[in-house]
Amino acid sequence: MNKAVTFALIGLGIAGITGCADTESIPSDNYYKTISEKRMPYYCKQEVARKLGIYSGDIYLYPIEYSRGAKIIYGKYSEDSTHLKEFACVFNADNTYAGIKMQHSNVKNKLCYSD
């Protein structure tokens, strides 16, 4: 399977899990890499900085939250002096990195599920 198809399937999987229509996902190159819970905030910050091309010192992270077996780290960074962008780093129950979930300004800082 080529890389583009793999990324599309991963993105659809994350979007399907969350059930949010107004969010987008950035699939990870390190999808199956296991990260210890202690290193998750550092790993999240580095991945966001690398994927979005911003300085890691400009990224603010909240403590790890646990939701349906997953570990989620919400964060934000300043796009410019007046606009904040919000995101969530998602780790699966087996501590593998699942990717970054970008959230638009009209979305609350929570993952949503279709129940």
N, C-alpha and C positions, 0 to 999 in steps of 0.2 A: 504494500500500500504506500503510495507516495506521501510525502510530508504534508502537502496542502490538504489532502483528504483527511489525514490523521488529525490535523489541527481543527478542521471543520467539525469532525465528529466529536472531538473533545469539547469544543465550544458549544455545540448543540447539547452535549451531555450536561454541562454545567448549567446552561440556560434552562434545560428541561427539569433539572433538579430544583432550581430556585423558583421556577414558575413565574418569573418577573418578565413582563413584556417590554419594559422600558429600561433594560439594562443590557450591557454588553460584556463579554468575557474575553480575556486575553489568555489563550492556552499557554501552558508552560512547556519549555523544552525539557524540563526535569520532572515530568509528570510522575514517574515511578520512584523518585528519590525519597528515601525515608529521612525525616528530620526529627531530631529529639525535641521535645516540648520546650526545653530550655533555650534552644537555638532558633525556635520558630520566629520570634520577633525580629531577630537579626536577619534571618533568611528572607523574611517578608520584605523588610526595608531594602535589602540589596536587590531583590527581584523587581520591586516597584521602580527603584532608581534605574536599574538596567533597562527594563522594558519601556519606561516612559521618558528616559533621558533626562532625569532630574537629579539634583544633588541629594544624597541620602540624608544629609543633615537638615534638609527642609521638609522631611517627612515626619509626621506625628502619628504614633501608634497608641491605640487603647489596649488594655489588658486582653488576654485570650478569653474568648467566650466559647461555650460548649453548646452545640445545637444538633440534636439528632445524631449523635456520635461524631460529628465533625467538629473540628477546632477552627474558629474563625477569629481573625485579627482585623478589626476595623481600623482605618487610618484616614488621614487627610494630608493634603499638601497644598501650598499656595500656587495657583497658576499665574497670578500676577498680584498686585497689591490689593485688589478688591474681590477676587474670585477664588474660592476654595473648591478643590475637587476631592471627592470621597471615594474610597475603594475598600475592598475587603479581600484579604488573603485567606484562602480556604485550604485546609488540610483535612484529609480523609481520616476515618477512625483508626486506620493502621499507620497514621503519621506520615503518609505520603503526601507530597505537595500536589494540590489539585489545580491551582491557578489563582489569578487575580480577577476579581469581579469589580468592574468599574460601575460607579453609581452616579447618575446624573443629578443635577441640583434639585430636581423635582421629586427625587426618591428619598424617602427617609433612610437613615443610616442603619437599616436592618435588612437581612435577607428575608424574602417572602416565599412562602410555599403555597402551592395550590392544594388545599385540603378538600 
